Amino acid sequence: MRNRLIGFAVALVVGAGGALATAGPAQAATPAIQITKVYYNSPGTDTRSNTSLNAEYVKLTNRRTRTINLKSWTLRDKANHVYRFSTDVKLAPGKSVVIHTGRGTNTSTHRYWGSSAYIWNNTGDKAYLRNASGTLIDSCSWGSRGSYTSC
């Protein structure tokens, strides 16, 4: 009887191992904070007015079930223009923050780069989001078609 139980246990382990071996590849995990939209070509003529600059923006969304503090995180483009979250910006689960290119008053949902020139290239560019340790969390790239991309 003992040999039969051992044989059954071995068969069960081998069967389970075979099932595990045929499982498909793991899906890539969604980043904790995701770049969800980049509006790289503000509407109308590029006049460099503050209104036009602020119509160029990047939207970040918290995809986790816990609040994440973005202090010291960075957002940059291919040309290495860098926006740094210099203060506590606590992003609740499912909530978003928009980083505008121009000047304005920072709030919990809208941040302002303070640039007097456009950051994101209309002809194609890439946005990189890094955490306080410098680890790449997410990126989003686009070509020359359209005015915005959803990532």
Secondary structure, DSSP 4 states (H G I P E B T S, - for coil): -HHHHHHHHHHHHHHHHHHHHTPPPPPPPPPSEEEEEEE-S-SS-----HHHHHTSEEEEEE-SSS-EE-TT-EEE-TT--EEE--S--EE-TT-EEEEESS-----SSEEE---SS--S-TT-EEEEEE-TT--EEEEEEE-SSSSEEE-
